[in-house]
């Protein structure tokens, strides 16, 4: 099962705001985050995720070690939809 990225417009009674929330499905998102307020809109946004390779490169260029970079790369490429390796 892969995690997806959802763009959510939420009304909490005091304000309307946008959040990007990871979840496996809209149903799981609502179960986990439904207490934030009323969801006005939920849009799946996989095309706006960086590739796992780009994240690993950026981490490496900013001083993270190989083990940390590889760990984050594997999480993204194996479990987050839309970040598959280049």
C-alpha positions, -999 to +999 in steps of 0.1 A: +000+000+000+013+034-009+008+068+007-006+096-014-005+133-011-038+152-007-045+189-009-073+197+016-093+229+020-105+229+055-130+251+074-123+249+112-151+274+121-127+303+126-108+302+093-105+284+060-071+271+053-051+247+030-032+217+042-012+190+024-018+157+042-004+122+035-028+093+036-034+060+019-069+070+008-095+098+012-113+075+038-081+071+058-075+108+056-110+116+070-106+090+097-073+103+109-077+141+103-115+146+104-113+165+137-095+194+120-128+208+108-151+205+078-133+194+046-145+216+018-123+200-008-099+170-010-077+166-041-051+139-047-018+156-058+008+130-068+023+151-095+035+177-070+059+154-052+097+154-057+113+122-069+130+101-042+163+105-061+160+143-060+153+143-022+183+119-016+206+142-037+194+174-018+199+157+016+234+146+006+243+180-006+232+194+027+254+173+049+233+142+056+252+109+056+247+081+031+227+059+056+202+087+063+199+096+026+194+060+016+168+055+043+147+085+033+151+075-004+138+040+003+108+052+023+098+076-005+103+053-034+087+022-017+058+038+002+049+072-013+030+072-046+045+095-072+081+096-059+094+065-076+131+065-085+141+082-117 
